[in-house]
Amino acid sequence: MAAARGNATEGLAWLGRTPETQGSPLFWLLRALARFLAFVVFRFRVETTGQEHIPSGGYLVVAAVHRGWMDPFLIMHALPPEPRIWFLGSGPTAFDRRWKEWLLHRVGGMLPVWRGGVGMDQHVESARAVLAAGGVFVLVPEGGISGPPDRPSAFRVGSALIALRTGAPILPLAIAGSGELYLGRRLATRILPATSARALLADEWGGEPPPPGTRDELDLARDLSERLHDLLAPVVAELYLRTADPPGRPRRLRRLTRLFL
């Protein structure tokens, strides 16, 4: 995909500046517009819990499940607007229109990934830049929106590699209800207590990072991915039951599910 787009740039190379942690006037305007659409026009009802676990800044968020376009907005709703949140996101999905790429570059908040792109090191550097500035770097390890609505699909190892190489605190965040959207849809998020790669792997890892790109690092990343998955899966299942509407409830304007896809 990167080659087909003329070797599209990724991460910090695409952004061309230090990731900001404070919102610009345009950011605050778009945030107000998004909240108006979500809560007034679409009448979404979002239950958010666990906000007492949020650190002050400079941490990773590992979020699941990812089932639709509403998920980034749910993550932003659950976390404070500042320090700014930065997503490692799919370039093909976000940049299907040139105006969307221009707007995201202007407003900030996303660092793109292209399949067949420059590799893992660029994304680790993106995470480090956001963390060093005191921002929040969001990882969605499922890598796509397909999968059951009540449990996470298998996590890809890229997010775990970033967590291992940065050593940053990890804030797990569970999401439920976004797979089908309609007027008045109930959705839920829950923030779990902050943890780290070292804490999650304490029983089998002494904390010394393996050399980057080695089999030892990849094996450790796979173990970390599984532990993050196992940590979030039961919370997602519980939240999903809380978002399920009775079978007879009207589901008006169900085309919202595909609105930005």
N, C-alpha and C positions, 0 to 999 in steps of 0.2 A: 504493500500500500504506500509506503514511503517513497519507493522508486517511481510508482505510477504518478505520484503527485510532484515529481521533480525533486526527489530526495528531500522531502519535507523536514523542516527542523523540528526539534522536540525540546521540551523542558525549558531551561533557562536560555538556551540558544534561540528559541522562538520568542521568548518574552523580551529579551534584550535589556533587562533592568533588574535591580534587586527587588524581590517580592515584597510589596508593601504590607504593613500590618495595620494601617489605619485606612478607613474608608474615605474615598473622595466624594464630592457632592453628587456625582453621577451614580456612584455605588449606593448612596443613601436613597436617592430618588428611585432607582430600580428596585431596591429592597422594599420600599414602601408600596410600590406598584405591585410587586409579587405578593406581598401580604394581603393587599386589597383584593386581588384576584382570588387567592386561595381561600381566604376566610370570609369574604363578603360576597363575591360573585359565585364562586363554586361551593361555598359553605362547608368546606372541609373542617372536620373536628379532630384535632390532634391532641392526644394525651402524651405528655412528656414527663418522664420521671428520671431521677438520679442526677439531677443537675448539681447536687452538692458535691459530686465527685470530680467536677471539672477543675483541672489545674489552672494556673494563671497564664500559661503560654509556653510555647516551645515544646509541643508534644505531638505525637502521632495519634490519629483516630483510625481504628479499623472497624469498618461498618458492614453490616449484613442484616437482612438480605437486600439485594439490589434487584428490584423487579419492574422499575419504570422510571419515567422522567421526573417524577415527584421526589425521588429519594434525595438528591442533593439539596433540595429545598427543605426537606425534613431534617437533614443533618444541620443545615444552617439555622433552622428554627430551634433546634435543641441546644445549640451552642451560642455563646455571646457573639454579637456582631464584630467585636474587636477583642483581641487581635484577629486580623483577617484569617479566613479559612482558605486554603489552597488545595484544590483537588488534582490528583494525578488522573487525567481523564482521557477518553478515547478521542483522538483527533478526527477520525472518519465520522463519528457520531455528532460531535459538536460543530464541526466545520463543514457540514454539508451545504451551507450557504456562505458566500464570502462575507456578507454583512454580519453573520454570527461570529465569524473569526475576528473581524475588525472590532466588534463590540466586546468580545471576551478579552482581546488584547488591551483594549482601552480600559476596561473596568478592572481586569485582573481576577484572580480567583481560580484559574485553571492553568495547568501545565500539561501540554498534550503528549500523548503516546501514539506512535504509528506502528502498525505491524510491519516487521521488516526494517525497523528504524535503527537507531544508533546503539542500542544495547542497554544493559543495566546501569553502567557507571553514570550515565547522564541523569538518570532518575534518582540515584542516590545523591548526586550533587544538588539536584533540585530540592530534595528533602532537607539536606543540610543547610541550604541557603534560607529556606523558610524557617527552619528551627532556629538558626543562628540569629535571625531577625526577631525572634520571639513569636512567630506565627504558629499556625496549626496546619499540619499536613495530613490530608485525608486519603486513606487507601481503601479501596473497595475490592477485596481480594477474589471475589467470584469471577471478575473479568467480563461479565455480561449480565443481561437481564433474564435469561432463561432459567427455568428451574421451578420447583414446587413453591407455593406461596408461604408455606408454614415451616420451612427449614432451609438452611443455607445449602447451596451446592458446594462441591469440593473447592477449597481455596487454592489459588495458584501461589507459587512460592515467591513471586516477585515482592509482594508486600512483606513477607517474612525476611527476605534478604535486606530490604531497606531497614527494617527494625533491628536486625542484627548489626548492620554496618554503622548505623547512626547511634545505637544504644539509647535512643530517646524513650521517655515514658510513653506507654501505649494506653489509650483510652478506648476500650471496646464499646461499641454502640450498636444496639439491636433496633431493627426497623421492621414494621409489619403493616400490611394493608394496602401497599401501593400497587399491587399487581393488577387491580381493577379499580378504576376511578369513576365516580359519578357524583351528582349533586348530593352534598351532605355526607360524603363518605367518611367513615371513622378510620383514623390512622393512629399509630402509636410508635413511640421511640422510648428506649430506656438506655441510660448511660450507666455502665458498670464501673466499679472502682478501678482506678488507674493501676496498671501493672507494667511489666517490662519483659523483654526477651529473657533477661537473666532470671527473673522471678518465675516465669512460666517453665523454664528449662532447668530449674535449680537442682533437680534430682539427677541430671545426666550431663550437666555442662558446668565447668568451673568458671565460666565468664570470660575466658580469653578468646577473642574472636579468631576463628580459623582464617587462614590466608584467603583473600577474595578469589572467587572462581574455582576453588578446589572442591573435590568430592566431599570432604568433611563439612565445608560450609553449606553445600547443597543438602546434605543429609540433615544437618541441624535446622536448616530452613524448612525442610519438609516436616520435621517434628514440631517446629514452632507453628507452622500453618495448621497442623492437626489440632494442636492444643487451643489455638485461637478459635478454630471451628467448634471444638467441643465446648468451649466456654460460652459461645454465643448461641449455639443451636437450641438449647432448652429455653433460653430467654425469648428467642424468636417464636418458638412454638407457643409459649404462654401468651405473648402479646398478640399473636394471630387470633387466638380465641377471643380476645377482648375486642378485636376489630370486626369480628364476623357479625353482619346484620342478619336479622331473622329472614327466612326464605321469602316471606310475603312483602318485605319492605320494598317500595318502589326504587328502581335504579335508573333514574332519569339522567339523560345526557351521558350515556356510557361511552360515547366517543371521546370523552376526556382521557380515557386510557391511552389512546394513540395520539394525543394532541401534538406532542413535540417529537414523535418518533417517525 
